[in-house]
């Protein structure tokens, strides 16, 4: 497990050798969710709408880096930290 980014109390995590589809995990306070990068949607868990909007904005900016990290994770290579939303 690796923390990729942290902003406004939201933590973005990706795991090594995960199952498809490409996704990342979101933690916010007591809430957790899984975000499908292909569908661009939460597919498991719950995060409040305000935080989902922030995650979507961040995802749009860092889409390529996230897919590169997914590839790295599948190949047991090091994850690259991603700039937080500012």
C-alpha angles and dihedrals in degrees: 000000000000133000108230100180144349127204137155091356092308118124121200116204135181127190130215119252094006127172122261142290099071107255146147133216124244126205123188119166105303093343127097132181143166118233118207107216094202096049091035090222144103107265099177136024128005137278123174115263095247091056092045089056089053092048091049091051091049091046092053091054096045103032095122093048091050094052089047089052090049089054090047091051093050089053094044091246124143119281119237118231113239126216114257124242109268 
